[in-house]
């Protein structure tokens, strides 16, 4: 994602519209900006008194944490599917999507691997004779 325009450019474009008497179209052409960009900056200035950009990026708290995390870790001790975990969490009151659950399972290094007792059925030649 691109970085926001500088505060100086924003202030000059808005000042050209409000104090200089230019239209938003002319100010956009003068500063090499999109028309809707200048319109949005003027609107923001009129509503908030500032042309500073809104918050950009930042940390996003994990949805599956606390008691839900503990429950999922306990639940994954036996066989599971990610879609099944999503449905079970929804029953417990936490709505998450498939991708969130997949990221959690991947980050916790959880997986359900087959063991000797759960192998697929082999060919009849490999089985012990009755």
C-alpha positions in Angstrom: 0.0 0.0 0.0 1.3 3.5 -0.9 2.2 6.1 1.7 -0.1 9.1 2.3 0.7 12.4 0.6 2.7 14.9 2.7 1.0 17.2 5.0 2.5 20.2 3.2 1.0 19.2 -0.1 -2.4 18.6 1.5 -2.3 22.0 3.2 -1.3 23.9 0.0 -4.0 22.2 -2.1 -6.7 22.9 0.4 -5.5 26.5 0.9 -5.6 27.0 -2.9 -9.3 25.9 -2.9 -10.5 27.7 0.3 -8.3 30.8 0.3 -7.1 31.1 -3.3 -10.6 30.7 -4.8 -9.6 27.8 -7.1 -12.0 25.0 -7.9 -11.1 21.5 -6.8 -10.6 20.6 -10.5 -8.1 23.5 -11.0 -6.3 22.8 -7.8 -6.0 19.1 -8.6 -4.5 20.0 -12.0 -2.2 22.6 -10.6 -0.7 20.2 -8.0 -0.9 17.0 -10.2 -3.4 15.3 -8.0 -6.7 13.5 -8.6 -9.8 15.5 -8.4 -11.5 13.3 -5.9 -8.3 13.5 -3.7 -8.6 17.2 -3.4 -12.4 17.0 -2.9 -11.8 14.6 0.0 -9.1 16.7 1.5 -11.4 19.8 1.5 -14.2 17.8 3.0 -11.9 16.5 5.7 -10.7 20.0 6.5 -14.2 21.3 6.7 -15.3 18.4 9.0 -12.3 18.1 11.3 -10.2 21.3 10.8 -7.2 19.3 9.7 -6.0 17.7 6.5 -3.8 15.1 8.3 -4.3 11.6 7.0 -6.2 9.0 9.1 -4.4 6.3 11.0 -2.2 4.2 8.7 -1.3 0.6 9.5 -0.7 -0.6 13.1 -1.0 -3.6 15.2 -4.1 -5.7 15.1 -5.0 -7.8 18.2 -5.4 -11.5 17.6 -9.0 -12.7 17.8 -8.3 -16.1 19.2 -6.7 -15.3 22.6 -7.3 -15.9 26.3 -9.9 -18.6 27.1 -10.6 -19.3 23.4 -7.0 -19.9 22.7 -6.8 -22.3 25.6 -9.9 -24.1 24.4 -8.6 -24.5 20.9 -5.3 -25.8 22.1 -7.0 -28.4 24.2 -9.5 -29.3 21.4 -6.7 -29.9 18.9 -5.2 -32.7 21.0 -7.6 -35.1 19.0 -8.5 -35.0 15.4 -9.8 -31.8 14.0 -10.5 -29.8 10.8 -10.1 -26.1 10.5 -13.7 -25.7 9.3 -14.9 -27.8 12.2 -13.0 -25.6 14.6 -14.5 -22.5 13.1 -18.0 -23.9 13.6 -17.3 -25.0 17.2 -15.9 -21.5 18.0 -19.0 -19.9 16.6 -21.1 -22.1 18.9 -19.0 -20.8 21.8 -19.6 -17.2 20.8 -16.5 -16.3 18.8 -17.1 -15.7 15.1 -13.9 -16.2 13.1 -13.3 -17.1 9.5 -11.4 -19.9 7.9 -8.3 -17.8 7.2 -8.1 -16.6 10.8 -8.3 -20.1 12.1 -5.7 -21.3 9.6 -3.3 -18.6 10.6 -3.8 -19.5 14.3 -3.2 -23.2 13.6 -0.1 -22.5 11.5 1.3 -20.0 14.1 0.9 -22.5 16.9 2.4 -25.3 14.7 -0.6 -27.5 15.3 -1.4 -30.3 12.9 -3.1 -33.6 13.0 -0.8 -36.3 11.6 -1.8 -39.9 11.0 -0.1 -42.4 13.2 0.5 -46.2 12.7 -3.0 -47.1 13.9 -4.7 -44.6 11.6 -3.1 -45.5 8.2 -5.2 -45.9 5.1 -6.3 -49.3 4.1 -3.5 -50.9 2.2 -3.7 -53.5 -0.5 -5.0 -56.9 0.3 -1.4 -58.3 -0.1 -0.2 -56.3 2.8 -2.7 -57.5 5.3 -2.3 -60.5 7.5 -4.2 -63.5 6.4 -7.2 -64.5 8.3 
